[in-house]
Amino acid sequence: MSKDFSTMEDSNPSANTSIHEVSDPTRRVVLRGGLGALMGAMGAAGWGLGGCASLADMGSSSGAGALLGFKSVPVATVDAVSVPPGYVTQALAAWGEPVGLSGEMPAFRFDASNSAAEQQAQMGMHHDGIHYFPIDGSSTHGLLVMNHEYTDDGLLHTDGMKTWTAAKVKKSQAAHGISVIEIEWLDQRWQHVQPSPWARRITAESPITLSGPAAGHALMKTAADASGTRVRGTLNNCASGLTPWGTYLSCEENFSHYFNCPTPPDAHGKRWGLKKVDAALYRWHEFDERFDASRHPNEPNRFGWVVEIDPFNPSSTPIKRTALGRAAHEGATVAVTRDNHAVIYMGEDARFEYIYKFVSRDPIQPGGARANATLLDHGTLFVARFDTDGQGAWLPLVHGQGPLTPANGFADQGEVLIKTRQASDLLGGTKMDRPEWTAVDPKTRKVYCTLTNNSQRGADKFPGVDAANPRVNNTMGHIIEWLDDGDFDGIRLTWQHFVLAGNAASSRPNARGNVKGNAFGCPDGLWIDGRGVLWIETDMSTKDMGQGDLAELGHNALLAADPSTGEIRRFLVGPAGCEITGATGTPDGCTMFINIQHPGESPSERSDPDAPRKISNWPDQRPDGRPRSATLVIRKADGGMIGT
């Protein structure tokens, strides 16, 4: 999500050994092929060879345009999805569709009259990060796991927020979280399998376990949970990650805006953005007192974590992995070192916040999720520093090292992780222009991160430009790339800008950028597929879209980049008011899934309940409908690989 509420090649040393083939046959998921295939899965969510293409068909980046075989689509402002000639799309699993829980199949009511209980059995609102998990390695049968970031209460309820009740709070909480659904390719289209033994909703009310160094910490204990190890729910789930052992990582982003803090917060609360709730946002505290930070000051500390979910075990309890640090997490992209340790790259989507990575203490074990049940509880969290000479360093957030001492407010490692921002401030991490998604190229071992924008860069009383963030009033954003020295767990790095987003025709020099190809602004989602294409998703805010520096860029788009040449082509443009987010695909590379989030969003981010179709009516286009987030299926009409 790019809504900013803040104030401030050798990856196959063991090709004959699969370390991530699930041993439990009841789970029916297999990620095959050793570490080389694993690294491809990390970047491509399971895309591999075979199926609809051979190696010769996959293309090469050795010549200009060889990797990108489609014709760019033009800028668009229509309430529809635009794709290149030869491509077809299908909307799937829209908000309100039954998830597929056995015995619970409530139909979506287009007047928004579904109850909170019905919403708990339906797809949540505002689809975001997503991954495809193949069943038996299949490219035609699998699970989709996706986040539901936040709600537009103007659309969610029949009269919006004109009245406010406990039932509305419950429905809003039920529309948050995560969905697990089963899908299958039947009759020449993807179909949502209902019911399904794997179907699941995880909401803002679901039981969640806390693990790692901050679990049980005094700052995590509340009146309802004296142990500090059990949380109700997950919320503002933004981008995501896929682990080699077959689990899903969901990232809690802008959690602070759900908590009311009517009195001035202490220094810790202020650093995390606690304040009095804006009536236009969430008013959960009026009927759920745990969201009143003045009454339950530790409750906010229990959010802002990376949540691990086992999609093939619907009875399992999700786990917030505190060793990965607390942040307004945008995503969690997993890479694997040559000696089989997991490294997770993470951005924090807030102005002047940081880029992080976590390195596991222990190597990944064969046997899937069960064998790696505590892997993410032990390891070291680092914050990135990008120096002026194109070099940089990963600074460890370890209690007792450097300034992270009791004298500076860090009693133990748990407190370091709960106060990740304060620790990073002291260590001197580079304050970035809203770090969003990360992506890892398994072939070159380069890591990419989107910096979506930062209009406050260089403004009065805010940090000025630096080498990594070189533009004042950075309305367009950029993408940074780096290579960790030696391996993904290296503590030094070499970096450069992959691209400064912008429009070469802009009247403002600082907004022109250096794009080789189609203009774009506000990069957000990022994903590398099995062919090596770097997919870039944009999220220009609805209050700025079509205005100022963004005036000529139309709606939000999906672009494809060739990392070896820097060429960027516009592949897709979304309907009115939407964000393009989430990207994953089938192992054969012939189906791509993205999410169309919040079509019809107004500049205030809350719709008028009396005019729900004012901006968009996608995807249903019904005279009595309302816009709905949905997963978009993308295929070539001839069945070929996406992007060729």
NORJOHU-V882224 format. One record per residue. N is the residue number from 1. NEAR is the number of other ideal C-beta (glycine too) atoms within 8 Angstrom. Layout:
N	NEAR
N	NEAR
This chain:
1	16
2	14
3	7
4	10
5	8
6	10
7	4
8	7
9	5
10	5
11	12
12	9
13	7
14	8
15	9
16	4
17	7
18	10
19	13
20	12
21	10
22	14
23	9
24	7
25	5
26	4
27	10
28	8
29	11
30	9
31	16
32	7
33	10
34	12
35	14
36	11
37	12
38	14
39	14
40	13
41	14
42	14
43	14
44	14
45	11
46	14
47	14
48	13
49	8
50	7
51	10
52	9
53	13
54	7
55	5
56	4
57	9
58	13
59	10
60	7
61	11
62	5
63	6
64	6
65	9
66	11
67	14
68	11
69	8
70	12
71	5
72	10
73	11
74	7
75	10
76	10
77	7
78	7
79	8
80	7
81	11
82	9
83	10
84	9
85	4
86	7
87	11
88	8
89	10
90	9
91	11
92	12
93	13
94	14
95	15
96	10
97	10
98	12
99	14
100	13
101	12
102	7
103	5
104	7
105	10
106	9
107	5
108	11
109	8
110	9
111	6
112	12
113	6
114	11
115	8
116	10
117	7
118	9
119	13
120	9
121	12
122	15
123	13
124	16
125	12
126	13
127	19
128	17
129	16
130	17
131	12
132	13
133	14
134	15
135	11
136	8
137	8
138	9
139	12
140	6
141	9
142	12
143	13
144	16
145	13
146	16
147	16
148	18
149	13
150	11
151	9
152	13
153	11
154	13
155	14
156	13
157	12
158	7
159	7
160	13
161	11
162	5
163	6
164	8
165	7
166	7
167	8
168	13
169	14
170	10
171	14
172	14
173	15
174	15
175	14
176	18
177	16
178	18
179	15
180	15
181	15
182	12
183	14
184	9
185	11
186	5
187	4
188	3
189	8
190	10
191	9
192	11
193	10
194	9
195	10
196	9
197	6
198	11
199	14
200	11
201	15
202	11
203	14
204	12
205	8
206	12
207	7
208	14
209	11
210	17
211	12
212	13
213	11
214	15
215	12
216	10
217	13
218	5
219	11
220	17
221	11
222	12
223	5
224	5
225	11
226	6
227	7
228	13
229	10
230	9
231	12
232	10
233	12
234	18
235	13
236	14
237	18
238	17
239	17
240	19
241	14
242	12
243	12
244	13
245	14
246	15
247	11
248	15
249	15
250	14
251	18
252	16
253	14
254	12
255	13
256	12
257	12
258	11
259	14
260	10
261	13
262	6
263	5
264	4
265	11
266	5
267	6
268	9
269	12
270	10
271	9
272	10
273	11
274	11
275	6
276	6
277	13
278	6
279	5
280	6
281	7
282	8
283	10
284	11
285	11
286	7
287	8
288	10
289	7
290	9
291	13
292	11
293	14
294	8
295	6
296	11
297	8
298	10
299	12
300	14
301	10
302	11
303	13
304	12
305	13
306	16
307	16
308	12
309	14
310	10
311	14
312	13
313	8
314	10
315	3
316	7
317	6
318	14
319	10
320	14
321	13
322	16
323	13
324	14
325	12
326	11
327	12
328	14
329	16
330	15
331	15
332	14
333	15
334	14
335	15
336	15
337	11
338	7
339	6
340	9
341	13
342	15
343	14
344	15
345	14
346	19
347	16
348	14
349	16
350	12
351	13
352	12
353	15
354	14
355	15
356	17
357	13
358	16
359	13
360	13
361	7
362	8
363	7
364	13
365	10
366	9
367	9
368	14
369	12
370	8
371	10
372	12
373	6
374	7
375	12
376	16
377	9
378	10
379	11
380	9
381	14
382	13
383	14
384	16
385	12
386	11
387	9
388	5
389	4
390	8
391	9
392	13
393	10
394	14
395	13
396	9
397	15
398	9
399	10
400	5
401	6
402	6
403	6
404	14
405	8
406	6
407	4
408	8
409	8
410	12
411	5
412	9
413	9
414	14
415	14
416	14
417	16
418	13
419	13
420	14
421	12
422	10
423	13
424	13
425	7
426	10
427	13
428	5
429	12
430	12
431	9
432	13
433	14
434	15
435	15
436	17
437	15
438	14
439	13
440	17
441	14
442	12
443	7
444	7
445	14
446	10
447	16
448	15
449	16
450	16
451	17
452	14
453	14
454	12
455	8
456	8
457	16
458	10
459	9
460	3
461	3
462	11
463	7
464	7
465	8
466	11
467	8
468	9
469	15
470	8
471	12
472	9
473	9
474	15
475	12
476	15
477	16
478	17
479	15
480	13
481	12
482	13
483	11
484	13
485	8
486	5
487	9
488	13
489	10
490	10
491	8
492	10
493	13
494	10
495	12
496	8
497	9
498	11
499	13
500	11
501	13
502	14
503	14
504	8
505	6
506	11
507	2
508	7
509	5
510	8
511	12
512	11
513	13
514	7
515	14
516	8
517	10
518	9
519	11
520	14
521	17
522	16
523	17
524	16
525	17
526	17
527	14
528	15
529	15
530	12
531	12
532	12
533	12
534	14
535	15
536	15
537	20
538	16
539	14
540	12
541	10
542	10
543	6
544	10
545	11
546	8
547	6
548	6
549	11
550	13
551	7
552	9
553	14
554	9
555	12
556	13
557	16
558	15
559	15
560	14
561	15
562	17
563	13
564	7
565	10
566	10
567	11
568	15
569	12
570	15
571	14
572	13
573	14
574	13
575	16
576	12
577	12
578	16
579	15
580	17
581	16
582	18
583	14
584	12
585	16
586	14
587	13
588	13
589	17
590	14
591	13
592	11
593	16
594	16
595	16
596	18
597	15
598	12
599	18
600	19
601	12
602	13
603	6
604	6
605	10
606	10
607	14
608	9
609	13
610	4
611	7
612	14
613	10
614	8
615	11
616	12
617	11
618	17
619	10
620	9
621	6
622	7
623	3
624	5
625	12
626	10
627	15
628	13
629	13
630	13
631	16
632	13
633	13
634	13
635	13
636	12
637	7
638	5
639	7
640	10
641	13
642	13
643	13
644	12
